[in-house]
Amino acid sequence: MKVVDRDGKRLGKVKFVKMGDPQAVTTAGQEPGDRPGLVPALAAVFHDAEPDLPPALAARLVRSGFVKVDAK
């Protein structure tokens, strides 16, 4: 999906979306490898860890959710 700023200038494309649970106290159960089964296991192998940030900030974004934009 194309991402534009408020003036309509193109910024990039949506690369990744992570829905969060802002009411969660921890990130337990929200990581791809936390769920059993083949699909989550394959996702963990073929997908880089997101978000690629310091642990405290990454945990906050995993709880609240985020959109990663592939921008220049």
PyMOL Python script that loads the backbone (N, CA, C, O; Angstrom):
from pymol import cmd

cmd.read_pdbstr("""\
ATOM      1  N   MET A   1       0.844  -1.164   0.000  1.00  0.00           N
ATOM      2  CA  MET A   1       0.000   0.000   0.000  1.00  0.00           C
ATOM      3  C   MET A   1       0.897   1.238   0.000  1.00  0.00           C
ATOM      4  O   MET A   1       1.885   1.294   0.733  1.00  0.00           O
ATOM      5  N   LYS A   2       0.557   2.208  -0.808  1.00  0.00           N
ATOM      6  CA  LYS A   2       1.313   3.448  -0.917  1.00  0.00           C
ATOM      7  C   LYS A   2       1.056   4.323   0.318  1.00  0.00           C
ATOM      8  O   LYS A   2      -0.070   4.407   0.808  1.00  0.00           O
ATOM      9  N   VAL A   3       2.120   4.973   0.812  1.00  0.00           N
ATOM     10  CA  VAL A   3       2.023   5.875   1.961  1.00  0.00           C
ATOM     11  C   VAL A   3       2.377   7.281   1.482  1.00  0.00           C
ATOM     12  O   VAL A   3       3.405   7.487   0.837  1.00  0.00           O
ATOM     13  N   VAL A   4       1.510   8.251   1.805  1.00  0.00           N
ATOM     14  CA  VAL A   4       1.747   9.641   1.419  1.00  0.00           C
ATOM     15  C   VAL A   4       1.671  10.534   2.657  1.00  0.00           C
ATOM     16  O   VAL A   4       1.048  10.170   3.655  1.00  0.00           O
ATOM     17  N   ASP A   5       2.311  11.708   2.586  1.00  0.00           N
ATOM     18  CA  ASP A   5       2.196  12.663   3.686  1.00  0.00           C
ATOM     19  C   ASP A   5       0.927  13.485   3.496  1.00  0.00           C
ATOM     20  O   ASP A   5       0.169  13.245   2.556  1.00  0.00           O
ATOM     21  N   ARG A   6       0.691  14.442   4.372  1.00  0.00           N
ATOM     22  CA  ARG A   6      -0.565  15.186   4.317  1.00  0.00           C
ATOM     23  C   ARG A   6      -0.671  16.072   3.080  1.00  0.00           C
ATOM     24  O   ARG A   6      -1.768  16.513   2.738  1.00  0.00           O
ATOM     25  N   ASP A   7       0.448  16.343   2.401  1.00  0.00           N
ATOM     26  CA  ASP A   7       0.417  17.119   1.169  1.00  0.00           C
ATOM     27  C   ASP A   7       0.285  16.235  -0.069  1.00  0.00           C
ATOM     28  O   ASP A   7       0.250  16.737  -1.193  1.00  0.00           O
ATOM     29  N   GLY A   8       0.214  14.930   0.135  1.00  0.00           N
ATOM     30  CA  GLY A   8       0.084  14.000  -0.977  1.00  0.00           C
ATOM     31  C   GLY A   8       1.404  13.538  -1.561  1.00  0.00           C
ATOM     32  O   GLY A   8       1.412  12.807  -2.551  1.00  0.00           O
ATOM     33  N   LYS A   9       2.524  13.947  -0.974  1.00  0.00           N
ATOM     34  CA  LYS A   9       3.843  13.524  -1.449  1.00  0.00           C
ATOM     35  C   LYS A   9       4.091  12.083  -1.028  1.00  0.00           C
ATOM     36  O   LYS A   9       3.883  11.718   0.129  1.00  0.00           O
ATOM     37  N   ARG A  10       4.531  11.278  -1.967  1.00  0.00           N
ATOM     38  CA  ARG A  10       4.765   9.859  -1.701  1.00  0.00           C
ATOM     39  C   ARG A  10       5.953   9.671  -0.769  1.00  0.00           C
ATOM     40  O   ARG A  10       7.028  10.230  -0.988  1.00  0.00           O
ATOM     41  N   LEU A  11       5.739   8.869   0.285  1.00  0.00           N
ATOM     42  CA  LEU A  11       6.800   8.573   1.250  1.00  0.00           C
ATOM     43  C   LEU A  11       7.385   7.187   1.050  1.00  0.00           C
ATOM     44  O   LEU A  11       8.575   6.987   1.292  1.00  0.00           O
ATOM     45  N   GLY A  12       6.591   6.234   0.619  1.00  0.00           N
ATOM     46  CA  GLY A  12       7.045   4.861   0.448  1.00  0.00           C
ATOM     47  C   GLY A  12       5.865   3.918   0.426  1.00  0.00           C
ATOM     48  O   GLY A  12       4.744   4.309   0.099  1.00  0.00           O
ATOM     49  N   LYS A  13       6.128   2.664   0.780  1.00  0.00           N
ATOM     50  CA  LYS A  13       5.089   1.629   0.822  1.00  0.00           C
ATOM     51  C   LYS A  13       5.079   0.960   2.187  1.00  0.00           C
ATOM     52  O   LYS A  13       6.105   0.891   2.863  1.00  0.00           O
ATOM     53  N   VAL A  14       3.913   0.469   2.587  1.00  0.00           N
ATOM     54  CA  VAL A  14       3.805  -0.280   3.833  1.00  0.00           C
ATOM     55  C   VAL A  14       4.552  -1.589   3.641  1.00  0.00           C
ATOM     56  O   VAL A  14       4.290  -2.332   2.695  1.00  0.00           O
ATOM     57  N   LYS A  15       5.488  -1.866   4.549  1.00  0.00           N
ATOM     58  CA  LYS A  15       6.296  -3.082   4.466  1.00  0.00           C
ATOM     59  C   LYS A  15       5.813  -4.141   5.451  1.00  0.00           C
ATOM     60  O   LYS A  15       5.895  -5.337   5.169  1.00  0.00           O
ATOM     61  N   PHE A  16       5.306  -3.703   6.613  1.00  0.00           N
ATOM     62  CA  PHE A  16       4.934  -4.654   7.659  1.00  0.00           C
ATOM     63  C   PHE A  16       3.935  -3.987   8.594  1.00  0.00           C
ATOM     64  O   PHE A  16       4.071  -2.807   8.917  1.00  0.00           O
ATOM     65  N   VAL A  17       2.929  -4.746   9.027  1.00  0.00           N
ATOM     66  CA  VAL A  17       1.948  -4.246   9.990  1.00  0.00           C
ATOM     67  C   VAL A  17       1.900  -5.215  11.161  1.00  0.00           C
ATOM     68  O   VAL A  17       1.789  -6.425  10.966  1.00  0.00           O
ATOM     69  N   LYS A  18       1.982  -4.689  12.370  1.00  0.00           N
ATOM     70  CA  LYS A  18       1.870  -5.504  13.589  1.00  0.00           C
ATOM     71  C   LYS A  18       0.728  -4.952  14.422  1.00  0.00           C
ATOM     72  O   LYS A  18       0.807  -3.844  14.953  1.00  0.00           O
ATOM     73  N   MET A  19      -0.323  -5.728  14.529  1.00  0.00           N
ATOM     74  CA  MET A  19      -1.433  -5.343  15.391  1.00  0.00           C
ATOM     75  C   MET A  19      -1.008  -5.620  16.826  1.00  0.00           C
ATOM     76  O   MET A  19      -0.398  -6.650  17.111  1.00  0.00           O
ATOM     77  N   GLY A  20      -1.324  -4.720  17.709  1.00  0.00           N
ATOM     78  CA  GLY A  20      -0.916  -4.862  19.096  1.00  0.00           C
ATOM     79  C   GLY A  20      -2.092  -5.069  20.027  1.00  0.00           C
ATOM     80  O   GLY A  20      -3.245  -5.128  19.598  1.00  0.00           O
ATOM     81  N   ASP A  21      -1.785  -5.178  21.294  1.00  0.00           N
ATOM     82  CA  ASP A  21      -2.778  -5.262  22.355  1.00  0.00           C
ATOM     83  C   ASP A  21      -2.343  -4.252  23.417  1.00  0.00           C
ATOM     84  O   ASP A  21      -1.610  -4.598  24.343  1.00  0.00           O
ATOM     85  N   PRO A  22      -2.801  -2.983  23.280  1.00  0.00           N
ATOM     86  CA  PRO A  22      -2.349  -1.946  24.198  1.00  0.00           C
ATOM     87  C   PRO A  22      -2.703  -2.204  25.657  1.00  0.00           C
ATOM     88  O   PRO A  22      -2.109  -1.596  26.547  1.00  0.00           O
ATOM     89  N   GLN A  23      -3.654  -3.088  25.920  1.00  0.00           N
ATOM     90  CA  GLN A  23      -4.027  -3.403  27.297  1.00  0.00           C
ATOM     91  C   GLN A  23      -3.111  -4.454  27.921  1.00  0.00           C
ATOM     92  O   GLN A  23      -3.181  -4.703  29.125  1.00  0.00           O
ATOM     93  N   ALA A  24      -2.247  -5.075  27.103  1.00  0.00           N
ATOM     94  CA  ALA A  24      -1.344  -6.106  27.600  1.00  0.00           C
ATOM     95  C   ALA A  24      -0.300  -5.494  28.539  1.00  0.00           C
ATOM     96  O   ALA A  24       0.167  -4.375  28.328  1.00  0.00           O
ATOM     97  N   VAL A  25       0.044  -6.238  29.556  1.00  0.00           N
ATOM     98  CA  VAL A  25       1.050  -5.786  30.511  1.00  0.00           C
ATOM     99  C   VAL A  25       2.449  -6.134  30.010  1.00  0.00           C
ATOM    100  O   VAL A  25       3.401  -5.391  30.247  1.00  0.00           O
ATOM    101  N   THR A  26       2.572  -7.276  29.310  1.00  0.00           N
ATOM    102  CA  THR A  26       3.854  -7.712  28.755  1.00  0.00           C
ATOM    103  C   THR A  26       3.661  -8.073  27.289  1.00  0.00           C
ATOM    104  O   THR A  26       2.549  -8.021  26.765  1.00  0.00           O
ATOM    105  N   THR A  27       4.761  -8.438  26.635  1.00  0.00           N
ATOM    106  CA  THR A  27       4.680  -8.869  25.239  1.00  0.00           C
ATOM    107  C   THR A  27       4.510 -10.380  25.115  1.00  0.00           C
ATOM    108  O   THR A  27       4.501 -10.905  24.002  1.00  0.00           O
ATOM    109  N   ALA A  28       4.375 -11.081  26.226  1.00  0.00           N
ATOM    110  CA  ALA A  28       4.234 -12.544  26.200  1.00  0.00           C
ATOM    111  C   ALA A  28       3.054 -12.943  25.317  1.00  0.00           C
ATOM    112  O   ALA A  28       1.947 -12.427  25.467  1.00  0.00           O
ATOM    113  N   GLY A  29       3.310 -13.868  24.398  1.00  0.00           N
ATOM    114  CA  GLY A  29       2.269 -14.351  23.507  1.00  0.00           C
ATOM    115  C   GLY A  29       2.081 -13.506  22.267  1.00  0.00           C
ATOM    116  O   GLY A  29       1.263 -13.852  21.415  1.00  0.00           O
ATOM    117  N   GLN A  30       2.807 -12.413  22.136  1.00  0.00           N
ATOM    118  CA  GLN A  30       2.648 -11.538  20.982  1.00  0.00           C
ATOM    119  C   GLN A  30       3.785 -11.662  19.979  1.00  0.00           C
ATOM    120  O   GLN A  30       3.751 -11.031  18.923  1.00  0.00           O
ATOM    121  N   GLU A  31       4.778 -12.458  20.295  1.00  0.00           N
ATOM    122  CA  GLU A  31       5.896 -12.674  19.385  1.00  0.00           C
ATOM    123  C   GLU A  31       5.557 -13.831  18.449  1.00  0.00           C
ATOM    124  O   GLU A  31       4.858 -14.757  18.861  1.00  0.00           O
ATOM    125  N   PRO A  32       6.041 -13.808  17.175  1.00  0.00           N
ATOM    126  CA  PRO A  32       5.713 -14.880  16.232  1.00  0.00           C
ATOM    127  C   PRO A  32       6.081 -16.271  16.724  1.00  0.00           C
ATOM    128  O   PRO A  32       5.350 -17.218  16.434  1.00  0.00           O
ATOM    129  N   GLY A  33       7.170 -16.439  17.448  1.00  0.00           N
ATOM    130  CA  GLY A  33       7.597 -17.750  17.907  1.00  0.00           C
ATOM    131  C   GLY A  33       6.876 -18.230  19.155  1.00  0.00           C
ATOM    132  O   GLY A  33       7.110 -19.352  19.605  1.00  0.00           O
ATOM    133  N   ASP A  34       6.000 -17.401  19.725  1.00  0.00           N
ATOM    134  CA  ASP A  34       5.314 -17.758  20.962  1.00  0.00           C
ATOM    135  C   ASP A  34       4.161 -18.730  20.760  1.00  0.00           C
ATOM    136  O   ASP A  34       3.703 -19.345  21.724  1.00  0.00           O
ATOM    137  N   ARG A  35       3.684 -18.882  19.532  1.00  0.00           N
ATOM    138  CA  ARG A  35       2.535 -19.742  19.275  1.00  0.00           C
ATOM    139  C   ARG A  35       2.989 -21.039  18.622  1.00  0.00           C
ATOM    140  O   ARG A  35       3.850 -21.018  17.743  1.00  0.00           O
ATOM    141  N   PRO A  36       2.421 -22.171  19.040  1.00  0.00           N
ATOM    142  CA  PRO A  36       2.797 -23.436  18.427  1.00  0.00           C
ATOM    143  C   PRO A  36       2.218 -23.558  17.020  1.00  0.00           C
ATOM    144  O   PRO A  36       1.246 -22.886  16.674  1.00  0.00           O
ATOM    145  N   GLY A  37       2.818 -24.409  16.231  1.00  0.00           N
ATOM    146  CA  GLY A  37       2.272 -24.692  14.905  1.00  0.00           C
ATOM    147  C   GLY A  37       3.270 -24.381  13.808  1.00  0.00           C
ATOM    148  O   GLY A  37       4.294 -23.739  14.041  1.00  0.00           O
ATOM    149  N   LEU A  38       2.955 -24.849  12.609  1.00  0.00           N
ATOM    150  CA  LEU A  38       3.848 -24.723  11.465  1.00  0.00           C
ATOM    151  C   LEU A  38       3.933 -23.286  10.950  1.00  0.00           C
ATOM    152  O   LEU A  38       5.032 -22.802  10.678  1.00  0.00           O
ATOM    153  N   VAL A  39       2.809 -22.600  10.811  1.00  0.00           N
ATOM    154  CA  VAL A  39       2.822 -21.252  10.231  1.00  0.00           C
ATOM    155  C   VAL A  39       3.631 -20.278  11.084  1.00  0.00           C
ATOM    156  O   VAL A  39       4.483 -19.580  10.533  1.00  0.00           O
ATOM    157  N   PRO A  40       3.414 -20.191  12.396  1.00  0.00           N
ATOM    158  CA  PRO A  40       4.251 -19.290  13.194  1.00  0.00           C
ATOM    159  C   PRO A  40       5.732 -19.676  13.161  1.00  0.00           C
ATOM    160  O   PRO A  40       6.599 -18.802  13.174  1.00  0.00           O
ATOM    161  N   ALA A  41       6.023 -20.973  13.118  1.00  0.00           N
ATOM    162  CA  ALA A  41       7.415 -21.419  13.059  1.00  0.00           C
ATOM    163  C   ALA A  41       8.070 -20.971  11.754  1.00  0.00           C
ATOM    164  O   ALA A  41       9.207 -20.500  11.765  1.00  0.00           O
ATOM    165  N   LEU A  42       7.367 -21.114  10.636  1.00  0.00           N
ATOM    166  CA  LEU A  42       7.898 -20.659   9.348  1.00  0.00           C
ATOM    167  C   LEU A  42       8.032 -19.141   9.312  1.00  0.00           C
ATOM    168  O   LEU A  42       8.998 -18.617   8.757  1.00  0.00           O
ATOM    169  N   ALA A  43       7.081 -18.441   9.892  1.00  0.00           N
ATOM    170  CA  ALA A  43       7.155 -16.973   9.932  1.00  0.00           C
ATOM    171  C   ALA A  43       8.388 -16.524  10.698  1.00  0.00           C
ATOM    172  O   ALA A  43       9.043 -15.558  10.306  1.00  0.00           O
ATOM    173  N   ALA A  44       8.709 -17.209  11.774  1.00  0.00           N
ATOM    174  CA  ALA A  44       9.878 -16.849  12.575  1.00  0.00           C
ATOM    175  C   ALA A  44      11.168 -17.082  11.793  1.00  0.00           C
ATOM    176  O   ALA A  44      12.130 -16.331  11.954  1.00  0.00           O
ATOM    177  N   VAL A  45      11.199 -18.108  10.952  1.00  0.00           N
ATOM    178  CA  VAL A  45      12.395 -18.429  10.175  1.00  0.00           C
ATOM    179  C   VAL A  45      12.599 -17.431   9.037  1.00  0.00           C
ATOM    180  O   VAL A  45      13.719 -16.982   8.796  1.00  0.00           O
ATOM    181  N   PHE A  46      11.511 -17.081   8.334  1.00  0.00           N
ATOM    182  CA  PHE A  46      11.639 -16.266   7.132  1.00  0.00           C
ATOM    183  C   PHE A  46      11.413 -14.782   7.357  1.00  0.00           C
ATOM    184  O   PHE A  46      11.482 -14.011   6.399  1.00  0.00           O
ATOM    185  N   HIS A  47      11.152 -14.357   8.562  1.00  0.00           N
ATOM    186  CA  HIS A  47      10.886 -12.946   8.823  1.00  0.00           C
ATOM    187  C   HIS A  47      11.889 -12.408   9.831  1.00  0.00           C
ATOM    188  O   HIS A  47      12.123 -13.012  10.878  1.00  0.00           O
ATOM    189  N   ASP A  48      12.480 -11.264   9.500  1.00  0.00           N
ATOM    190  CA  ASP A  48      13.399 -10.613  10.444  1.00  0.00           C
ATOM    191  C   ASP A  48      12.625 -10.167  11.668  1.00  0.00           C
ATOM    192  O   ASP A  48      11.431  -9.879  11.582  1.00  0.00           O
ATOM    193  N   ALA A  49      13.291 -10.107  12.797  1.00  0.00           N
ATOM    194  CA  ALA A  49      12.641  -9.648  14.022  1.00  0.00           C
ATOM    195  C   ALA A  49      12.200  -8.204  13.848  1.00  0.00           C
ATOM    196  O   ALA A  49      12.979  -7.350  13.423  1.00  0.00           O
ATOM    197  N   GLU A  50      10.972  -7.949  14.173  1.00  0.00           N
ATOM    198  CA  GLU A  50      10.419  -6.598  14.090  1.00  0.00           C
ATOM    199  C   GLU A  50       9.850  -6.224  15.433  1.00  0.00           C
ATOM    200  O   GLU A  50       9.280  -7.080  16.110  1.00  0.00           O
ATOM    201  N   PRO A  51       9.975  -5.026  15.831  1.00  0.00           N
ATOM    202  CA  PRO A  51      10.769  -3.966  15.223  1.00  0.00           C
ATOM    203  C   PRO A  51      12.238  -4.095  15.605  1.00  0.00           C
ATOM    204  O   PRO A  51      12.566  -4.604  16.677  1.00  0.00           O
ATOM    205  N   ASP A  52      13.110  -3.635  14.729  1.00  0.00           N
ATOM    206  CA  ASP A  52      14.552  -3.693  14.938  1.00  0.00           C
ATOM    207  C   ASP A  52      14.985  -2.441  15.696  1.00  0.00           C
ATOM    208  O   ASP A  52      15.549  -1.511  15.118  1.00  0.00           O
ATOM    209  N   LEU A  53      14.711  -2.436  17.003  1.00  0.00           N
ATOM    210  CA  LEU A  53      14.964  -1.281  17.874  1.00  0.00           C
ATOM    211  C   LEU A  53      15.502  -1.761  19.211  1.00  0.00           C
ATOM    212  O   LEU A  53      15.502  -2.963  19.478  1.00  0.00           O
ATOM    213  N   PRO A  54      15.960  -0.844  20.058  1.00  0.00           N
ATOM    214  CA  PRO A  54      16.372  -1.237  21.407  1.00  0.00           C
ATOM    215  C   PRO A  54      15.217  -1.955  22.121  1.00  0.00           C
ATOM    216  O   PRO A  54      14.053  -1.635  21.883  1.00  0.00           O
ATOM    217  N   PRO A  55      15.533  -2.922  22.995  1.00  0.00           N
ATOM    218  CA  PRO A  55      14.508  -3.775  23.612  1.00  0.00           C
ATOM    219  C   PRO A  55      13.349  -3.043  24.286  1.00  0.00           C
ATOM    220  O   PRO A  55      12.200  -3.459  24.134  1.00  0.00           O
ATOM    221  N   ALA A  56      13.613  -1.985  25.013  1.00  0.00           N
ATOM    222  CA  ALA A  56      12.520  -1.289  25.718  1.00  0.00           C
ATOM    223  C   ALA A  56      11.536  -0.663  24.730  1.00  0.00           C
ATOM    224  O   ALA A  56      10.323  -0.757  24.920  1.00  0.00           O
ATOM    225  N   LEU A  57      12.050  -0.027  23.679  1.00  0.00           N
ATOM    226  CA  LEU A  57      11.178   0.584  22.677  1.00  0.00           C
ATOM    227  C   LEU A  57      10.466  -0.486  21.855  1.00  0.00           C
ATOM    228  O   LEU A  57       9.284  -0.341  21.544  1.00  0.00           O
ATOM    229  N   ALA A  58      11.176  -1.561  21.499  1.00  0.00           N
ATOM    230  CA  ALA A  58      10.566  -2.647  20.733  1.00  0.00           C
ATOM    231  C   ALA A  58       9.405  -3.268  21.509  1.00  0.00           C
ATOM    232  O   ALA A  58       8.356  -3.543  20.927  1.00  0.00           O
ATOM    233  N   ALA A  59       9.577  -3.492  22.808  1.00  0.00           N
ATOM    234  CA  ALA A  59       8.509  -4.076  23.625  1.00  0.00           C
ATOM    235  C   ALA A  59       7.282  -3.176  23.640  1.00  0.00           C
ATOM    236  O   ALA A  59       6.153  -3.659  23.557  1.00  0.00           O
ATOM    237  N   ARG A  60       7.501  -1.863  23.745  1.00  0.00           N
ATOM    238  CA  ARG A  60       6.374  -0.926  23.752  1.00  0.00           C
ATOM    239  C   ARG A  60       5.618  -0.973  22.425  1.00  0.00           C
ATOM    240  O   ARG A  60       4.387  -0.965  22.413  1.00  0.00           O
ATOM    241  N   LEU A  61       6.351  -1.022  21.303  1.00  0.00           N
ATOM    242  CA  LEU A  61       5.696  -1.070  20.000  1.00  0.00           C
ATOM    243  C   LEU A  61       4.984  -2.396  19.755  1.00  0.00           C
ATOM    244  O   LEU A  61       3.927  -2.417  19.124  1.00  0.00           O
ATOM    245  N   VAL A  62       5.546  -3.502  20.242  1.00  0.00           N
ATOM    246  CA  VAL A  62       4.891  -4.804  20.091  1.00  0.00           C
ATOM    247  C   VAL A  62       3.563  -4.803  20.844  1.00  0.00           C
ATOM    248  O   VAL A  62       2.577  -5.364  20.366  1.00  0.00           O
ATOM    249  N   ARG A  63       3.535  -4.178  22.013  1.00  0.00           N
ATOM    250  CA  ARG A  63       2.277  -4.099  22.779  1.00  0.00           C
ATOM    251  C   ARG A  63       1.254  -3.192  22.101  1.00  0.00           C
ATOM    252  O   ARG A  63       0.075  -3.539  22.039  1.00  0.00           O
ATOM    253  N   SER A  64       1.680  -2.050  21.596  1.00  0.00           N
ATOM    254  CA  SER A  64       0.732  -1.080  21.047  1.00  0.00           C
ATOM    255  C   SER A  64       0.443  -1.283  19.566  1.00  0.00           C
ATOM    256  O   SER A  64      -0.602  -0.851  19.079  1.00  0.00           O
ATOM    257  N   GLY A  65       1.353  -1.935  18.841  1.00  0.00           N
ATOM    258  CA  GLY A  65       1.193  -2.132  17.403  1.00  0.00           C
ATOM    259  C   GLY A  65       1.944  -1.054  16.630  1.00  0.00           C
ATOM    260  O   GLY A  65       2.218   0.021  17.163  1.00  0.00           O
ATOM    261  N   PHE A  66       2.280  -1.345  15.366  1.00  0.00           N
ATOM    262  CA  PHE A  66       3.011  -0.383  14.553  1.00  0.00           C
ATOM    263  C   PHE A  66       2.891  -0.728  13.077  1.00  0.00           C
ATOM    264  O   PHE A  66       2.501  -1.838  12.712  1.00  0.00           O
ATOM    265  N   VAL A  67       3.229   0.234  12.238  1.00  0.00           N
ATOM    266  CA  VAL A  67       3.294   0.051  10.787  1.00  0.00           C
ATOM    267  C   VAL A  67       4.711   0.414  10.363  1.00  0.00           C
ATOM    268  O   VAL A  67       5.205   1.489  10.703  1.00  0.00           O
ATOM    269  N   LYS A  68       5.365  -0.476   9.622  1.00  0.00           N
ATOM    270  CA  LYS A  68       6.707  -0.193   9.121  1.00  0.00           C
ATOM    271  C   LYS A  68       6.573   0.249   7.667  1.00  0.00           C
ATOM    272  O   LYS A  68       5.963  -0.443   6.852  1.00  0.00           O
ATOM    273  N   VAL A  69       7.149   1.406   7.350  1.00  0.00           N
ATOM    274  CA  VAL A  69       7.086   1.963   6.000  1.00  0.00           C
ATOM    275  C   VAL A  69       8.456   1.851   5.355  1.00  0.00           C
ATOM    276  O   VAL A  69       9.457   2.266   5.939  1.00  0.00           O
ATOM    277  N   ASP A  70       8.503   1.289   4.147  1.00  0.00           N
ATOM    278  CA  ASP A  70       9.737   1.182   3.378  1.00  0.00           C
ATOM    279  C   ASP A  70       9.901   2.502   2.640  1.00  0.00           C
ATOM    280  O   ASP A  70       9.324   2.695   1.569  1.00  0.00           O
ATOM    281  N   ALA A  71      10.683   3.407   3.207  1.00  0.00           N
ATOM    282  CA  ALA A  71      10.849   4.742   2.639  1.00  0.00           C
ATOM    283  C   ALA A  71      12.300   4.987   2.287  1.00  0.00           C
ATOM    284  O   ALA A  71      13.202   4.346   2.825  1.00  0.00           O
ATOM    285  N   LYS A  72      12.513   5.919   1.379  1.00  0.00           N
ATOM    286  CA  LYS A  72      13.875   6.267   0.967  1.00  0.00           C
ATOM    287  C   LYS A  72      14.491   7.245   1.935  1.00  0.00           C
ATOM    288  O   LYS A  72      15.637   7.655   1.753  1.00  0.00           O
TER     289      LYS A  72
END
""", "prot")
cmd.dss("prot")
cmd.show_as("cartoon", "prot")
cmd.util.cbc("prot")
cmd.orient("prot")
